[in-house]
Amino acid sequence: MDHKWLEDFIALARERSFSRAAELRHVTQPQFSRRIRALELWAGAELVNRAVMPLALTAAGEALLPVARRAASGLNEVWARIRHAGAALDWVTLATGRTLSRTAVPDWLARVKQGAGEFRLRILTGSIHEGAAALEQGTADFLLSFTHPRLPLLLDERAFEGTTLGTEELVAVSAPQPSGRPRHALPGTADKPVPVLGYAPTLALGQILQDGLSRAARDLHLHLVTESDFAESLHEQALQGVGLAWLPRGLVGGDLRSGRLVEADGTGAAVRFEIRLYRPRSQRNELVQRIWAASLPFGR
């Protein structure tokens, strides 16, 4: 039996909904349903009454639930003690996005080491949902993530806590003309829309940007010429003059100061959001506690 099945079952018992529990476990609903069915096959009995709404546990499910909670908690505690024993004590794992690993992590790491002392950092890059799953499964000590109403992390607040490290903003930028004016500038016209370097719809920055553009008080005439799930790729194309891109200020600040890029929105508008650090509330490792304590002033 896979111990993740127990955690799936606990989430389902709490949410009483396959769809909501699947979201919390960061898997598709069909995959989640298969895992619950696998647990039922292992138990030799149906654990969930699927004929009622909201769903309910069967007698067998009610009997298994407290045992599953104790087993999952015990396994996680033992795993944490083993993982952080001996030489592993000076290793810390941070899950984050590729862009944040470049823009936010170096400054956070340098400043935290002043308060927490030296440690070795292992960085896992991926999507926000992949990072949240790593945090839930115990393969990451921390999650550093963009935070926005369009990006619900679905972390259980009883099990995880977060603190704001700072704010960031997406700013419209373009390569300059010889005159210093942007080669591609907003708002564009119906006859001559602005060529845009855009994010893949599934990317966190893409969802943040779409929300921001939907709230714009003016009409923008845009023509998508490139789409990527990698902000640094759009950054490079913007430098080459291919089009306008909304990029994190932390990524393009040096280029704006040097003049390699210029702001392309004469109104100065930007799409703002937060950067937050998350950790499990049950974390007992002393080094992780020191790092968390050293991070807290950033959010105050």
C-alpha positions as CSV (number, residue, x, y, z in Angstrom):
1,M,0.0,0.0,0.0
2,D,1.2,3.5,-0.9
3,H,1.1,5.8,2.2
4,K,-0.2,8.6,-0.1
5,W,-3.4,6.7,-0.3
6,L,-4.0,7.3,3.4
7,E,-3.4,11.0,3.0
8,D,-5.8,11.0,0.0
9,F,-8.4,9.3,2.1
10,I,-8.0,11.8,5.0
11,A,-8.4,14.7,2.6
12,L,-11.5,13.1,1.1
13,A,-13.0,12.5,4.5
14,R,-12.5,16.1,5.4
15,E,-13.7,17.6,2.2
16,R,-16.5,15.1,1.4
17,S,-15.9,15.9,-2.3
18,F,-13.7,14.1,-4.8
19,S,-13.1,17.3,-6.8
20,R,-12.1,19.5,-3.8
21,A,-10.0,16.7,-2.3
22,A,-8.2,16.1,-5.6
23,E,-7.4,19.9,-5.8
24,L,-6.0,19.8,-2.3
25,R,-3.8,16.8,-3.3
26,H,-2.7,18.5,-6.5
27,V,-3.8,15.6,-8.8
28,T,-6.5,15.2,-11.4
29,Q,-9.9,13.9,-10.2
30,P,-9.6,10.7,-12.2
31,Q,-6.1,10.0,-10.7
32,F,-7.4,10.8,-7.2
33,S,-10.4,8.5,-7.7
34,R,-8.1,5.6,-8.8
35,R,-6.0,6.1,-5.7
36,I,-9.1,5.9,-3.4
37,R,-10.2,2.8,-5.3
38,A,-6.8,1.2,-4.8
39,L,-7.1,1.8,-1.1
40,E,-10.5,0.2,-1.1
41,L,-9.1,-2.8,-2.9
42,W,-6.4,-3.1,-0.3
43,A,-8.9,-2.8,2.5
44,G,-11.2,-5.3,0.9
45,A,-14.3,-3.0,1.4
46,E,-15.8,0.1,0.1
47,L,-14.8,3.1,2.2
48,V,-16.9,5.8,0.6
49,N,-20.6,5.9,0.0
50,R,-20.7,7.6,-3.4
51,A,-24.5,7.5,-3.7
52,V,-25.1,10.4,-1.4
53,M,-24.3,14.1,-1.7
54,P,-22.2,15.2,0.0
55,L,-20.5,11.8,0.0
56,A,-20.2,10.0,3.3
57,L,-17.9,7.3,4.7
58,T,-19.1,3.8,5.1
59,A,-18.8,1.9,8.4
60,A,-15.5,0.5,7.1
61,G,-14.3,4.0,6.2
62,E,-15.2,5.4,9.6
63,A,-13.3,2.6,11.2
64,L,-10.2,3.2,9.0
65,L,-10.2,7.0,9.3
66,P,-8.7,7.4,12.8
67,V,-6.1,4.7,12.1
68,A,-5.2,6.4,8.8
69,R,-4.7,9.7,10.6
70,R,-2.4,8.2,13.2
71,A,-0.5,6.2,10.6
72,A,0.0,9.2,8.3
73,S,1.1,11.4,11.1
74,G,3.5,8.8,12.5
75,L,5.1,8.1,9.1
76,N,5.6,11.8,8.4
77,E,7.2,12.3,11.8
78,V,9.5,9.4,11.5
79,W,10.4,10.4,7.9
80,A,11.2,13.9,9.1
81,R,13.4,12.7,11.9
82,I,15.3,10.3,9.5
83,R,15.6,12.9,6.8
84,H,17.1,15.5,9.1
85,A,19.3,13.2,11.1
86,G,23.1,13.4,11.2
87,A,24.8,15.1,8.2
88,A,21.5,16.0,6.6
89,L,20.9,18.7,9.3
90,D,22.7,21.4,7.3
91,W,20.6,20.8,4.1
92,V,17.4,22.7,3.5
93,T,15.1,22.2,0.5
94,L,13.2,25.1,-1.0
95,A,10.5,24.6,-3.7
96,T,10.0,27.6,-5.9
97,G,9.5,28.7,-9.5
98,R,12.2,29.2,-12.0
99,T,11.8,33.0,-12.2
100,L,11.7,33.4,-8.4
101,S,14.8,31.2,-8.1
102,R,16.6,33.9,-10.0
103,T,14.9,37.1,-8.7
104,A,13.9,36.5,-5.1
105,V,15.9,33.5,-3.8
106,P,19.5,35.1,-3.8
107,D,18.5,38.1,-1.7
108,W,16.4,36.0,0.7
109,L,19.2,33.5,1.1
110,A,21.8,36.1,1.8
111,R,19.7,37.9,4.3
112,V,18.4,34.8,6.1
113,K,21.9,33.4,6.5
114,Q,22.7,36.5,8.6
115,G,20.2,35.4,11.1
116,A,20.2,31.7,10.8
117,G,23.8,31.0,10.1
118,E,25.3,28.9,7.3
119,F,23.4,26.1,5.6
120,R,23.3,24.3,2.3
121,L,20.2,24.9,0.1
122,R,18.7,22.5,-2.3
123,I,16.4,24.3,-4.8
124,L,13.5,22.5,-6.5
125,T,12.0,24.5,-9.4
126,G,8.6,23.8,-10.9
127,S,5.0,25.1,-11.0
128,I,3.3,26.5,-7.9
129,H,1.1,23.4,-7.6
130,E,4.2,21.1,-7.9
131,G,5.9,23.2,-5.1
132,A,2.8,22.9,-2.9
133,A,2.7,19.1,-3.5
134,A,6.4,18.9,-2.5
135,L,5.6,20.8,0.7
136,E,2.7,18.6,1.5
137,Q,4.6,15.4,0.8
138,G,7.5,16.5,2.9
139,T,10.1,16.6,0.1
140,A,10.5,20.4,0.6
141,D,11.0,22.3,3.8
142,F,9.8,25.6,2.4
143,L,7.8,26.9,-0.6
144,L,8.5,30.3,-2.0
145,S,5.7,31.4,-4.3
146,F,3.9,34.2,-6.1
147,T,0.6,34.9,-4.3
148,H,-2.4,36.3,-6.0
149,P,-6.2,35.8,-5.7
150,R,-6.1,34.0,-9.1
151,L,-3.5,31.5,-7.7
152,P,-5.1,29.7,-4.7
153,L,-2.5,27.3,-3.3
154,L,-5.2,25.2,-1.5
155,L,-2.8,24.5,1.4
156,D,-4.5,23.5,4.6
157,E,-4.1,26.5,7.0
158,R,-4.2,24.1,9.9
159,A,-1.1,22.3,8.6
160,F,0.9,25.1,6.9
161,E,1.6,28.8,7.5
162,G,3.0,31.6,5.4
163,T,4.6,35.0,5.6
164,T,5.0,37.7,3.0
165,L,8.6,38.4,2.0
166,G,7.8,41.3,-0.3
167,T,5.9,42.5,-3.4
168,E,6.7,42.3,-7.1
169,E,5.1,43.7,-10.2
170,L,4.8,42.9,-13.8
171,V,5.9,45.9,-15.9
172,A,5.4,46.3,-19.7
173,V,8.8,46.6,-21.3
174,S,10.3,46.9,-24.8
175,A,13.6,47.4,-26.5
176,P,14.2,51.0,-27.2
177,Q,14.4,52.9,-30.5
178,P,17.5,55.0,-31.1
179,S,15.5,58.0,-29.7
180,G,15.1,56.1,-26.5
181,R,11.4,55.7,-26.9
182,P,9.9,52.1,-26.7
183,R,10.0,50.2,-30.0
184,H,6.6,48.7,-29.0
185,A,4.4,50.8,-26.8
186,L,0.9,50.5,-25.4
187,P,-2.0,50.8,-26.1
188,G,-1.6,50.1,-29.8
189,T,-4.4,50.6,-32.4
190,A,-6.8,48.4,-34.2
191,D,-4.8,48.9,-37.4
192,K,-1.5,48.4,-35.7
193,P,-1.7,46.2,-32.6
194,V,1.3,45.8,-30.3
195,P,3.3,42.6,-30.8
196,V,3.2,40.8,-27.4
197,L,5.4,38.2,-25.9
198,G,3.0,36.2,-23.7
199,Y,3.0,33.6,-21.0
200,A,1.6,30.1,-21.4
201,P,-2.0,30.2,-19.8
202,T,-1.0,27.6,-17.2
203,L,1.9,29.7,-15.9
204,A,1.4,31.6,-12.7
205,L,2.7,34.8,-14.1
206,G,0.3,34.4,-17.1
207,Q,-2.7,34.1,-14.8
208,I,-1.6,37.1,-12.8
209,L,-1.2,39.1,-15.9
210,Q,-4.5,38.1,-17.4
211,D,-6.3,39.2,-14.2
212,G,-4.5,42.5,-14.3
213,L,-5.3,43.2,-18.0
214,S,-8.9,42.3,-17.4
215,R,-9.1,45.1,-14.9
216,A,-7.5,47.7,-17.2
217,A,-9.6,50.8,-17.7
218,R,-8.7,51.2,-21.4
219,D,-8.7,49.2,-24.5
220,L,-5.4,47.5,-25.4
221,H,-4.8,46.4,-29.0
222,L,-2.4,43.4,-28.7
223,H,-1.1,40.7,-31.1
224,L,0.4,37.7,-29.5
225,V,3.6,36.7,-31.4
226,T,5.3,34.4,-28.9
227,E,4.0,32.3,-26.0
228,S,6.3,30.6,-23.5
229,D,6.2,29.0,-20.0
230,F,9.7,30.5,-19.2
231,A,9.9,34.2,-18.3
232,E,13.6,34.3,-19.1
233,S,12.8,33.3,-22.7
234,L,10.4,36.2,-23.1
235,H,13.0,38.5,-21.5
236,E,15.6,37.6,-24.1
237,Q,13.2,38.1,-27.0
238,A,12.2,41.5,-25.5
239,L,15.9,42.5,-25.5
240,Q,16.1,41.5,-29.2
241,G,13.1,43.8,-30.0
242,V,10.7,41.0,-31.0
243,G,7.8,42.5,-29.0
244,L,6.5,43.9,-25.7
245,A,6.5,41.8,-22.6
246,W,5.2,42.1,-19.1
247,L,8.1,41.0,-17.0
248,P,8.8,41.0,-13.2
249,R,10.6,44.2,-12.2
250,G,13.1,42.1,-10.3
251,L,14.1,40.4,-13.6
252,V,14.4,43.5,-15.7
253,G,15.5,46.2,-13.2
254,G,19.1,46.1,-14.4
255,D,18.1,46.4,-18.0
256,L,15.8,49.3,-17.3
257,R,18.6,51.1,-15.5
258,S,21.1,50.5,-18.3
259,G,18.6,51.4,-21.0
260,R,18.6,48.0,-22.7
261,L,14.9,48.0,-22.0
262,V,12.4,50.8,-21.5
263,E,9.0,50.9,-19.9
264,A,6.4,50.6,-22.7
265,D,3.3,51.9,-20.8
266,G,3.2,55.7,-20.6
267,T,0.7,55.5,-17.7
268,G,3.2,53.7,-15.5
269,A,0.6,51.0,-14.8
270,A,1.9,47.7,-13.4
271,V,0.3,44.4,-12.2
272,R,1.3,44.0,-8.5
273,F,1.4,40.8,-6.4
274,E,3.0,39.3,-3.3
275,I,5.9,36.8,-2.8
276,R,5.3,34.5,0.2
277,L,7.2,31.8,2.0
278,Y,5.3,28.8,3.4
279,R,6.3,26.0,5.7
280,P,4.6,23.1,7.6
281,R,3.4,24.1,11.1
282,S,4.7,20.8,12.5
283,Q,8.3,21.3,11.4
284,R,10.6,20.4,14.3
285,N,14.0,20.7,12.7
286,E,16.0,23.4,14.6
287,L,17.7,24.7,11.4
288,V,14.4,25.1,9.6
289,Q,13.0,26.9,12.7
290,R,15.9,29.4,12.6
291,I,15.4,30.0,8.9
292,W,11.7,30.7,9.5
293,A,12.4,33.1,12.3
294,A,15.0,34.9,10.2
295,S,12.5,35.2,7.4
296,L,9.6,36.7,9.4
297,P,10.9,40.3,9.6
298,F,10.6,40.5,5.8
299,G,6.8,40.2,6.1
300,R,6.5,42.8,8.9
